[in-house]
Amino acid sequence: MIELIEGLPESVVGLEGVGEITAEDYEKVAMPAIERVREGREKVRLLYVLGERFEKYTAGAMWDDTKLGLSHPFSWEKIAVVTDEGSMRAMLKGFGWLVPGEVKLYSVAELEDAKAWVSA
């Protein structure tokens, strides 16, 4: 599932992956949260945490994640991805340049730094 991270500035959408993430999580939680922020501003900032509670993506969720990153290509200002998951880090390093906007990768121990960067 995807949970919203509270306590961030209005321009920042905070998402945390918990357990298994499905396409339905993107459709019911992530995309509506991002659309709410997009309504009031030109650019959106995203904090995406795949920490200790994250287990895996379903195939549909991986596709929706890709669509989310490439949707509204000029709407992304900053994206902070927080994870220690090796395959996720490798994928972001290899393909992060495809995502519009500025993307930074953080370890779970650097969560507070990620929040500060994406909020600034």
Backbone torsions as a table, in degrees:
resi	resn	phi	psi	omega
1	MET	NA	161.9	175.0
2	ILE	-113.3	129.4	177.0
3	GLU	-112.5	144.6	175.4
4	LEU	-78.0	141.2	176.3
5	ILE	-97.0	120.5	-177.6
6	GLU	-88.2	167.7	173.6
7	GLY	82.8	17.6	178.7
8	LEU	-104.5	160.2	176.4
9	PRO	-58.1	158.9	-177.7
10	GLU	-59.5	-26.8	-178.0
11	SER	-82.8	-3.1	-175.6
12	VAL	-114.2	128.8	171.6
13	VAL	-99.0	125.2	177.9
14	GLY	-109.0	123.8	-179.5
15	LEU	-126.4	137.1	175.0
16	GLU	-126.1	127.8	176.0
17	GLY	-82.0	127.4	-179.0
18	VAL	-128.3	126.6	-179.7
19	GLY	66.2	-135.5	179.4
20	GLU	-93.0	129.3	179.2
21	ILE	-98.5	129.5	-178.2
22	THR	-115.7	168.5	176.1
23	ALA	-60.5	-36.0	179.3
24	GLU	-61.1	-34.8	177.3
25	ASP	-61.6	-40.3	178.3
26	TYR	-67.1	-43.1	-176.4
27	GLU	-69.3	-36.0	-174.1
28	LYS	-97.4	-22.4	-176.1
29	VAL	-118.6	-60.9	-172.1
30	ALA	-64.9	-54.4	-175.6
31	MET	-63.3	-44.4	177.0
32	PRO	-61.5	-38.1	179.2
33	ALA	-64.1	-41.8	179.5
34	ILE	-68.1	-41.0	178.5
35	GLU	-63.4	-37.4	177.9
36	ARG	-61.4	-41.1	179.2
37	VAL	-70.8	-39.5	-179.0
38	ARG	-63.5	-28.5	-178.3
39	GLU	-60.3	-34.2	-174.0
40	GLY	-102.9	-1.1	-176.6
41	ARG	-152.5	163.4	-177.9
42	GLU	-76.4	-38.9	-175.2
43	LYS	-121.3	147.0	179.2
44	VAL	-116.0	142.5	173.8
45	ARG	-113.0	141.3	-175.7
46	LEU	-128.3	131.0	170.1
47	LEU	-110.3	117.7	-176.4
48	TYR	-122.5	114.7	-175.2
49	VAL	-109.8	123.6	172.6
50	LEU	-121.5	80.1	-173.5
51	GLY	-97.7	-147.6	-174.7
52	GLU	-64.6	-26.0	-178.8
53	ARG	-84.9	-9.4	178.5
54	PHE	-76.9	136.8	177.6
55	GLU	-113.8	-56.4	-177.2
56	LYS	-167.2	166.3	172.9
57	TYR	-102.5	145.6	165.6
58	THR	-82.5	165.7	179.5
59	ALA	-59.8	-41.2	178.9
60	GLY	-63.4	-37.3	179.1
61	ALA	-67.9	-38.4	178.7
62	MET	-62.5	-40.4	178.7
63	TRP	-65.3	-45.4	179.1
64	ASP	-64.4	-34.7	176.5
65	ASP	-62.4	-43.3	178.3
66	THR	-63.3	-45.9	179.1
67	LYS	-61.8	-40.1	179.7
68	LEU	-61.4	-45.9	-178.9
69	GLY	-64.6	-31.3	-176.8
70	LEU	-99.8	-8.0	179.0
71	SER	-73.4	149.2	179.5
72	HIS	46.9	63.2	-169.5
73	PRO	-54.9	-25.3	-178.1
74	PHE	-100.8	10.0	-177.9
75	SER	-92.4	-12.3	-175.7
76	TRP	-92.3	125.0	176.5
77	GLU	-98.2	-55.2	-179.9
78	LYS	-139.7	141.4	174.3
79	ILE	-132.2	120.1	176.2
80	ALA	-107.9	120.3	178.0
81	VAL	-108.5	125.9	-177.1
82	VAL	-115.6	112.8	179.7
83	THR	-163.8	152.4	171.1
84	ASP	-109.5	-1.6	-178.7
85	GLU	-66.0	116.3	-173.6
86	GLY	-57.0	-45.6	-177.8
87	SER	-68.2	-35.3	178.3
88	MET	-68.4	-40.6	178.7
89	ARG	-64.4	-42.4	-179.8
90	ALA	-64.6	-42.7	-179.6
91	MET	-63.6	-42.9	-179.8
92	LEU	-66.7	-40.0	178.0
93	LYS	-64.1	-37.3	-178.2
94	GLY	-77.8	-36.0	-172.7
95	PHE	-121.1	2.0	-178.7
96	GLY	-58.2	-28.7	-179.7
97	TRP	-65.4	-19.3	178.2
98	LEU	-74.9	-22.8	-177.7
99	VAL	-80.2	125.5	178.9
100	PRO	-64.8	150.2	-179.1
101	GLY	92.8	179.2	-179.7
102	GLU	-89.5	127.0	-177.7
103	VAL	-119.4	132.1	175.6
104	LYS	-129.7	143.3	-179.7
105	LEU	-106.9	132.3	179.9
106	TYR	-128.9	151.6	171.4
107	SER	-80.7	165.2	179.7
108	VAL	-59.9	-36.4	178.9
109	ALA	-64.3	-18.9	-178.1
110	GLU	-100.4	19.8	-176.8
111	LEU	-54.1	-44.5	-178.9
112	GLU	-65.1	-36.5	175.8
113	ASP	-64.1	-40.8	178.6
114	ALA	-62.6	-43.9	177.7
115	LYS	-60.6	-43.6	-179.4
116	ALA	-64.3	-44.0	-177.9
117	TRP	-65.3	-48.7	-176.1
118	VAL	-69.4	-23.2	-179.3
119	SER	-87.0	-20.3	-175.6
120	ALA	-76.4	NA	NA
